[in-house]
């Protein structure tokens, strides 16, 4: 008995989600290094001068989960709590 299979080309499901890369914006720096004292990036232009790259905010968050089971195992009544802050 001979088994012959015919394959049909199928477009991968993720291909419909693809889009062109956004337009890039040239930046005025040519090198970046980390200041050992502040641990911040220092951006330098072609002449070795520091380039200000703007400010950005910081954020932090916490999450706790609770369970009402007395034996320490996951119980049926579970909850969670989240908070975050950004400046």
OpenMM code with the backbone's topology and positions (N, CA, C; nanometers):
from openmm import Vec3, app, unit

residues = "UNK UNK UNK UNK UNK UNK UNK UNK UNK UNK UNK UNK UNK UNK UNK UNK UNK UNK UNK UNK UNK UNK UNK UNK UNK UNK UNK UNK UNK UNK UNK UNK UNK UNK UNK UNK UNK UNK UNK UNK UNK UNK UNK UNK UNK UNK UNK UNK UNK UNK UNK UNK UNK UNK UNK UNK UNK UNK UNK UNK UNK UNK UNK UNK UNK UNK UNK UNK UNK UNK UNK UNK UNK UNK UNK UNK UNK UNK UNK UNK UNK UNK UNK UNK UNK UNK UNK".split()
positions = [
    Vec3(0.0839, -0.1172, 0.0000),
    Vec3(0.0000, 0.0000, 0.0000),
    Vec3(0.0890, 0.1243, 0.0000),
    Vec3(0.0608, 0.2184, -0.0832),
    Vec3(0.1375, 0.3414, -0.0939),
    Vec3(0.0559, 0.4565, -0.0368),
    Vec3(0.1193, 0.5333, 0.0506),
    Vec3(0.0522, 0.6477, 0.1117),
    Vec3(0.1081, 0.7746, 0.0485),
    Vec3(0.0222, 0.8503, -0.0130),
    Vec3(0.0630, 0.9753, -0.0755),
    Vec3(-0.0059, 1.0888, -0.0014),
    Vec3(0.0716, 1.1840, 0.0438),
    Vec3(0.0153, 1.2985, 0.1159),
    Vec3(0.0349, 1.4238, 0.0332),
    Vec3(-0.0668, 1.5037, 0.0303),
    Vec3(-0.0513, 1.6330, -0.0359),
    Vec3(-0.0544, 1.7401, 0.0722),
    Vec3(0.0417, 1.8288, 0.0670),
    Vec3(0.0518, 1.9359, 0.1652),
    Vec3(-0.0024, 2.0649, 0.1068),
    Vec3(-0.0773, 2.1342, 0.1875),
    Vec3(-0.1316, 2.2629, 0.1476),
    Vec3(-0.0605, 2.3711, 0.2270),
    Vec3(-0.0124, 2.4721, 0.1586),
    Vec3(0.0543, 2.5823, 0.2265),
    Vec3(-0.0491, 2.6605, 0.3071),
    Vec3(-0.0179, 2.6805, 0.4337),
    Vec3(-0.1065, 2.7539, 0.5232),
    Vec3(-0.0287, 2.8720, 0.5797),
    Vec3(-0.0912, 2.9884, 0.5775),
    Vec3(-0.0269, 3.1075, 0.6325),
    Vec3(-0.0231, 3.0970, 0.7844),
    Vec3(0.0934, 3.1180, 0.8477),
    Vec3(0.1013, 3.1118, 0.9941),
    Vec3(0.0066, 3.2126, 1.0584),
    Vec3(-0.0553, 3.1732, 1.1704),
    Vec3(-0.1562, 3.2584, 1.2331),
    Vec3(-0.0981, 3.3932, 1.2765),
    Vec3(0.0279, 3.3986, 1.3163),
    Vec3(0.0880, 3.5231, 1.3634),
    Vec3(0.1186, 3.6224, 1.2525),
    Vec3(0.1192, 3.5759, 1.1272),
    Vec3(0.1526, 3.6647, 1.0161),
    Vec3(0.0518, 3.7772, 1.0010),
    Vec3(-0.0717, 3.7549, 1.0412),
    Vec3(-0.1728, 3.8615, 1.0291),
    Vec3(-0.1494, 3.9720, 1.1305),
    Vec3(-0.0674, 3.9458, 1.2319),
    Vec3(-0.0405, 4.0455, 1.3353),
    Vec3(0.0819, 4.1309, 1.3035),
    Vec3(0.1549, 4.0976, 1.2006),
    Vec3(0.2760, 4.1705, 1.1667),
    Vec3(0.2443, 4.3080, 1.1106),
    Vec3(0.3307, 4.4018, 1.1385),
    Vec3(0.3179, 4.5377, 1.0857),
    Vec3(0.4584, 4.5908, 1.0596),
    Vec3(0.4704, 4.6888, 0.9718),
    Vec3(0.6030, 4.7466, 0.9469),
    Vec3(0.6575, 4.8138, 1.0736),
    Vec3(0.7884, 4.8172, 1.0859),
    Vec3(0.8493, 4.8889, 1.1970),
    Vec3(0.8122, 5.0365, 1.1880),
    Vec3(0.7938, 5.1030, 1.3026),
    Vec3(0.7653, 5.2465, 1.2980),
    Vec3(0.8879, 5.3233, 1.2476),
    Vec3(0.8640, 5.4424, 1.2024),
    Vec3(0.9731, 5.5279, 1.1552),
    Vec3(1.0692, 5.5544, 1.2700),
    Vec3(1.1971, 5.5388, 1.2438),
    Vec3(1.2965, 5.5625, 1.3482),
    Vec3(1.3333, 5.7099, 1.3532),
    Vec3(1.3784, 5.7517, 1.4690),
    Vec3(1.4196, 5.8903, 1.4887),
    Vec3(1.5672, 5.8894, 1.5259),
    Vec3(1.6517, 5.9573, 1.4477),
    Vec3(1.7934, 5.9607, 1.4825),
    Vec3(1.8156, 6.0348, 1.6142),
    Vec3(1.9015, 5.9823, 1.6969),
    Vec3(1.9347, 6.0454, 1.8244),
    Vec3(2.0683, 6.1174, 1.8120),
    Vec3(2.0858, 6.2246, 1.8901),
    Vec3(2.2070, 6.3054, 1.8756),
    Vec3(2.3298, 6.2491, 1.9453),
    Vec3(2.3234, 6.1312, 2.0033),
    Vec3(2.4397, 6.0781, 2.0725),
    Vec3(2.5085, 5.9699, 1.9890),
    Vec3(2.6358, 5.9500, 2.0170),
    Vec3(2.7099, 5.8464, 1.9461),
    Vec3(2.7620, 5.7385, 2.0402),
    Vec3(2.7612, 5.7661, 2.1714),
    Vec3(2.8048, 5.6639, 2.2665),
    Vec3(2.7303, 5.6809, 2.3992),
    Vec3(2.7208, 5.5713, 2.4716),
    Vec3(2.6575, 5.5714, 2.6029),
    Vec3(2.7484, 5.4958, 2.6978),
    Vec3(2.7684, 5.5508, 2.8174),
    Vec3(2.8449, 5.4810, 2.9205),
    Vec3(2.7709, 5.4966, 3.0527),
    Vec3(2.8051, 5.4142, 3.1492),
    Vec3(2.7415, 5.4202, 3.2803),
    Vec3(2.8367, 5.4875, 3.3785),
    Vec3(2.7867, 5.5933, 3.4450),
    Vec3(2.8648, 5.6627, 3.5471),
    Vec3(2.8768, 5.5689, 3.6672),
    Vec3(2.9997, 5.5348, 3.7113),
    Vec3(3.0151, 5.4385, 3.8205),
    Vec3(2.9600, 5.4878, 3.9544),
    Vec3(2.9540, 5.6183, 3.9754),
    Vec3(2.9045, 5.6708, 4.1026),
    Vec3(2.7522, 5.6757, 4.1083),
    Vec3(2.6896, 5.7218, 4.0012),
    Vec3(2.5435, 5.7381, 4.0025),
    Vec3(2.4702, 5.6205, 3.9387),
    Vec3(2.5417, 5.5365, 3.8643),
    Vec3(2.4824, 5.4242, 3.7908),
    Vec3(2.3829, 5.4718, 3.6844),
    Vec3(2.3986, 5.5936, 3.6372),
    Vec3(2.3142, 5.6491, 3.5322),
    Vec3(2.3891, 5.6497, 3.4000),
    Vec3(2.3142, 5.6395, 3.2910),
    Vec3(2.3750, 5.6445, 3.1596),
    Vec3(2.4179, 5.7856, 3.1239),
    Vec3(2.5341, 5.7983, 3.0634),
    Vec3(2.5837, 5.9266, 3.0153),
    Vec3(2.5927, 5.9173, 2.8635),
    Vec3(2.5209, 6.0047, 2.7955),
    Vec3(2.5162, 6.0054, 2.6496),
    Vec3(2.6102, 6.1141, 2.6001),
    Vec3(2.6990, 6.0789, 2.5077),
    Vec3(2.7966, 6.1738, 2.4549),
    Vec3(2.7765, 6.1925, 2.3056),
    Vec3(2.7977, 6.3177, 2.2583),
    Vec3(2.7893, 6.3439, 2.1144),
    Vec3(2.9252, 6.3178, 2.0501),
    Vec3(2.9369, 6.3482, 1.9209),
    Vec3(3.0607, 6.3206, 1.8467),
    Vec3(3.1819, 6.3959, 1.9009),
    Vec3(3.1561, 6.5087, 1.9683),
    Vec3(3.2661, 6.5885, 2.0230),
    Vec3(3.2953, 6.5558, 2.1689),
    Vec3(3.2276, 6.4544, 2.2253),
    Vec3(3.2520, 6.4158, 2.3638),
    Vec3(3.1731, 6.4958, 2.4657),
    Vec3(3.0805, 6.5794, 2.4191),
    Vec3(2.9979, 6.6581, 2.5111),
    Vec3(2.8762, 6.5764, 2.5545),
    Vec3(2.8320, 6.5980, 2.6788),
    Vec3(2.7161, 6.5272, 2.7314),
    Vec3(2.5903, 6.5769, 2.6622),
    Vec3(2.5057, 6.4844, 2.6187),
    Vec3(2.3788, 6.5167, 2.5534),
    Vec3(2.2663, 6.4868, 2.6515),
    Vec3(2.1782, 6.5828, 2.6773),
    Vec3(2.0631, 6.5629, 2.7656),
    Vec3(1.9567, 6.4840, 2.6897),
    Vec3(1.9190, 6.3692, 2.7432),
    Vec3(1.8220, 6.2832, 2.6756),
    Vec3(1.6811, 6.2963, 2.7337),
    Vec3(1.6577, 6.3932, 2.8193),
    Vec3(1.5243, 6.4129, 2.8753),
    Vec3(1.5053, 6.3334, 3.0025),
    Vec3(1.3979, 6.3638, 3.0694),
    Vec3(1.3671, 6.2985, 3.1967),
    Vec3(1.2625, 6.1909, 3.1748),
    Vec3(1.2582, 6.0963, 3.2644),
    Vec3(1.1542, 5.9950, 3.2625),
    Vec3(1.1143, 5.9632, 3.4059),
    Vec3(0.9933, 5.9159, 3.4231),
    Vec3(0.9424, 5.8843, 3.5558),
    Vec3(0.9835, 5.7453, 3.6002),
    Vec3(0.9583, 5.7184, 3.7252),
    Vec3(0.9826, 5.5863, 3.7805),
    Vec3(0.8514, 5.5325, 3.8344),
    Vec3(0.8416, 5.4039, 3.8462),
    Vec3(0.7200, 5.3452, 3.9014),
    Vec3(0.7567, 5.2252, 3.9865),
    Vec3(0.6673, 5.1912, 4.0764),
    Vec3(0.6860, 5.0730, 4.1590),
    Vec3(0.5498, 5.0140, 4.1893),
    Vec3(0.5470, 4.8885, 4.2242),
    Vec3(0.4206, 4.8237, 4.2548),
    Vec3(0.4411, 4.7044, 4.3448),
    Vec3(0.3363, 4.6683, 4.4167),
    Vec3(0.3396, 4.5505, 4.5015),
    Vec3(0.2141, 4.4692, 4.4774),
    Vec3(0.2228, 4.3416, 4.5052),
    Vec3(0.1066, 4.2549, 4.4923),
    Vec3(0.1113, 4.1520, 4.6038),
    Vec3(0.0008, 4.1350, 4.6718),
    Vec3(-0.0096, 4.0322, 4.7746),
    Vec3(-0.1265, 3.9421, 4.7406),
    Vec3(-0.1157, 3.8156, 4.7768),
    Vec3(-0.2284, 3.7258, 4.7560),
    Vec3(-0.2704, 3.6703, 4.8911),
    Vec3(-0.3960, 3.6400, 4.9023),
    Vec3(-0.4494, 3.5872, 5.0271),
    Vec3(-0.5224, 3.4572, 5.0011),
    Vec3(-0.5281, 3.3731, 5.1023),
    Vec3(-0.6014, 3.2479, 5.0935),
    Vec3(-0.6648, 3.2223, 5.2293),
    Vec3(-0.7846, 3.1707, 5.2310),
    Vec3(-0.8548, 3.1476, 5.3571),
    Vec3(-0.8397, 3.0056, 5.4080),
    Vec3(-0.7594, 2.9241, 5.3441),
    Vec3(-0.7428, 2.7856, 5.3861),
    Vec3(-0.6602, 2.7797, 5.5145),
    Vec3(-0.7045, 2.7051, 5.6127),
    Vec3(-0.6334, 2.6975, 5.7406),
    Vec3(-0.5107, 2.6068, 5.7367),
    Vec3(-0.5023, 2.5172, 5.6389),
    Vec3(-0.3889, 2.4252, 5.6323),
    Vec3(-0.2748, 2.4738, 5.5434),
    Vec3(-0.2838, 2.5960, 5.4942),
    Vec3(-0.1788, 2.6521, 5.4101),
    Vec3(-0.1890, 2.6124, 5.2650),
    Vec3(-0.2815, 2.5292, 5.2293),
    Vec3(-0.3018, 2.4888, 5.0906),
    Vec3(-0.3970, 2.5879, 5.0250),
    Vec3(-0.4000, 2.5876, 4.8950),
    Vec3(-0.4899, 2.6772, 4.8239),
    Vec3(-0.6336, 2.6396, 4.8551),
    Vec3(-0.7089, 2.7348, 4.8974),
    Vec3(-0.8489, 2.7117, 4.9283),
    Vec3(-0.9374, 2.7592, 4.8159),
    Vec3(-1.0660, 2.7458, 4.8341),
    Vec3(-1.1610, 2.7896, 4.7319),
    Vec3(-1.1803, 2.9401, 4.7317),
    Vec3(-1.1570, 3.0049, 4.8450),
    Vec3(-1.1799, 3.1480, 4.8571),
    Vec3(-1.0460, 3.2201, 4.8535),
    Vec3(-1.0076, 3.2675, 4.7377),
    Vec3(-0.8788, 3.3355, 4.7228),
    Vec3(-0.9008, 3.4782, 4.6776),
    Vec3(-0.8077, 3.5649, 4.7124),
    Vec3(-0.8144, 3.7041, 4.6701),
    Vec3(-0.6751, 3.7576, 4.6483),
    Vec3(-0.6671, 3.8781, 4.6000),
    Vec3(-0.5365, 3.9423, 4.5814),
    Vec3(-0.5548, 4.0920, 4.5927),
    Vec3(-0.4422, 4.1594, 4.6118),
    Vec3(-0.4424, 4.3045, 4.6294),
    Vec3(-0.3244, 4.3599, 4.5515),
    Vec3(-0.3461, 4.4677, 4.4796),
    Vec3(-0.2385, 4.5306, 4.4031),
    Vec3(-0.2406, 4.6799, 4.4269),
    Vec3(-0.1234, 4.7402, 4.4248),
    Vec3(-0.1141, 4.8856, 4.4242),
    Vec3(0.0078, 4.9267, 4.3428),
    Vec3(0.0044, 5.0477, 4.2940),
    Vec3(0.1191, 5.0980, 4.2180),
    Vec3(0.1264, 5.2479, 4.2335),
    Vec3(0.2445, 5.3007, 4.2103),
    Vec3(0.2628, 5.4452, 4.2131),
    Vec3(0.3601, 5.4831, 4.1032),
    Vec3(0.3403, 5.6014, 4.0490),
    Vec3(0.4277, 5.6492, 3.9428),
    Vec3(0.4477, 5.7976, 3.9607),
    Vec3(0.5698, 5.8437, 3.9385),
    Vec3(0.5977, 5.9876, 3.9453),
    Vec3(0.6693, 6.0335, 3.8208),
] * unit.nanometer
topology = app.Topology()
chain = topology.addChain("A")
for resn in residues:
    res = topology.addResidue(resn, chain)
    for name in ("N", "CA", "C"):
        topology.addAtom(name, app.Element.getBySymbol(name[0]), res)
